[in-house]
């Protein structure tokens, strides 16, 4: 038994989980989730893009974590610049 995720054939909106031996029409084995640092965030109002094989949708926790990850990268980059400037000044 396999797990598939159904979508409406006209709107591509998520319709639910399907358990089946064979993949039904208008379904995908791709979960309707966003993944960040190995953590899955279920998408609300998920819509499937059959061209890219990717779901899009909303998840407030995912959006917050994505922003935290971006800010962390920016802070680390600034810290590296400060370290480099400090070393230049110490010469």
N, C-alpha and C positions, 0 to 999 in steps of 0.2 A: 504494500500500500504506500502510495506517495502523496505528498502534500502539494497542492497547487493553489494559486490565488486568483480568483475570478475577477473579471471586469466586464462592465457593460460594453457591448460591441459598438455602440454609437458614441457614448460619452467617455469611455475608458475609465469610468469611476469604479473604484473597488467595490465588489459585491460580496466577498467573503471567501473563507477558506474551503477548499474542496479536497476530500480524501478519495483517491481513485488509483487504480492500477495504471491506467493510461491517461495521458493528459487530455482533458476535455477542451473543446473549442472555447475561445475567449478566456483563456487562463494562461498563467505563467508559473514556473517554479520559483521565480524571484519574489522574495518576501517584500511586502510594502513597508519597508523600514529605511531609515537613514542610519548610516554607521559612522561613528567617530571614535577613533582610538580603540577599535574593537568592540565598542558598546553599541547595541542596536536600540534605536528609538522608533517605536511604532508611529506610523504617520496617520494623522487624522485627515479626512477628506482626500484620501490618496487617489491619484490619477495615474494610469499607466501610459508610458510612451513606448509604443511597440517598435518604433524606429531605433531607439537607444536601449530598449529593454531595461528602463529605469522607472521607478515610481517617484512621483513628486507629491508633496503634501505638507502639512503643518505638524510641528511638534515643538511646543515652547521650550521644553527642556533641552532638546537638540540645539535649538537656536542659541540658547544661553551658553551651552557648552562650546559651541562653535565660536562664539564671540570670545569666550574665556581663552580658548586655544589660540586664537588670533592675537589677543592682547598679550598672552604669555610669550609668543614668538617675538612680538614687537619689543617687549621689555628685555628679553634675552639679547636681542640684536643691539639695543641701546647700551646694555651692560657691556657687551663686547667692544663697542665703540669707546665707551668710557675707559675701559681697561687699556685699550690701545693708546688713547690720548694720555692717560696717566703715565704709561711707560715712556712715551715720547718726552713728557715734561721732566721725568726723572733722569734723563740722560744728561 
